[in-house]
Amino acid sequence: MGYKVKFWGVRGSIACPSPDHMVYGGNTSCVEVTVGNHVFILDAGTGVRALGRDLLKRGVTSATLLLTHTHWDHINGFPFFAPAFTSDFTLRIMAGHLLGKPGGIRAVLANQMENPTFPVPLSAMCGVLSFDDFAAGETLEPTPGVVVRTGALRHPNGATGYRIEYEGASVCYVTDTEHLPGQPDENVLTLIAGADLVIYDSTYTDAEFPAKVGWGHSTWQEGVRLCQAAGVKRLVIFHHDPDHDDAFMERLEDEARLMWEATLVARDGMELTMA
């Protein structure tokens, strides 16, 4: 069946539903990757709410949630993920930056849903939930026939990049990572080498980047440089800065395609298929 990729949330830092963010979207990070008959959810930002409703409509009964990290914009949609409140839904939750820390990923998600910040506890989720912590850099096989390679990213508190491989094709999700100018990140290059599709943290432009050093993000131009160096087929610009409105993003998209025609800019609701 190949791959199906759908973008449910493409914004970084904070959701920004406003008239100036209608074309490219205002929901925070959430990407659905369907390989064969299995659904992978990449991050659980605000976009995961609509994804959850769609999964229920489609009759999907299981999924694997791969979290890059647990900053709010990547997990604050999780308490609104309706399938997790359904007893016949199985959800495996995996994270690569909390191994050895008390409670691991389960504790972080539970703490998010405790008083006084949220009225519904994690225990109210009556689905079949499992929580798995691993070390970024490990290779996983969460479902038969699918290999998930992982790599550590440069981000405050840690983050993990993912490469999902199935039947000879590969999709990479590399967001919330900061590059060093003039020093290509070897972890990223290794992870994305020869990939069919790379979704990359393009929060800033090269011109904006010097004022944002230390914030843990990269630029769309660095994404192009990395993908070209690694022999990637297509790049998707992702994790848009909330200050980049539709007019800004339209100009950015034109510039990116001039720099490399194999570049796309993610939008909420955008779908891609790969044979």
Secondary structure, 3 states (H helix, E strand, C coil): CCEEEEEEECECCCCCCCHHHCCCCCCECEEEEEECCEEEEECCCCCHHHHHHHHHHHCCCEEEEEECCCCHHHHCCHHHCHHHHCCCCEEEEEECCCCCCCCHHHHHHHHHCCCCCCCCCHHHCCCEEEEEECCCCCEEEEECCEEEEEEEECCCCCEEEEEEEECCEEEEEECCCCCECCECCHHHHHHHCCCCEEEEECCECCCCHHHHCCCCCCEHHHHHHHHHHHCCCEEEEECECCCCCHHHHHHHHHHHHHHCCCEEECCCCCEEEEC
